[in-house]
């Protein structure tokens, strides 16, 4: 697991939602954002065993990162596409 991975939630009330890994907490947890319900200032902490990697994005390497950029990336993967 690395920063920038696009993941899908497998457990919890957010099951099926797409997130981007923004921070590695430790060997068991990561912080996730999706630009909609979980913004950069309110990250979601989730166990690694409750998420599945579905892709990777470079959106977090952007200079002036906005929640809208993350939201667009998550929406693209939710619709089955790949990040541009």
Helices and strands as residue ranges (DSSP letters): E 5-9, E 18-24, E 29-33, E 44-47, G 48-50, E 51-56, G 59-61, H 67-78
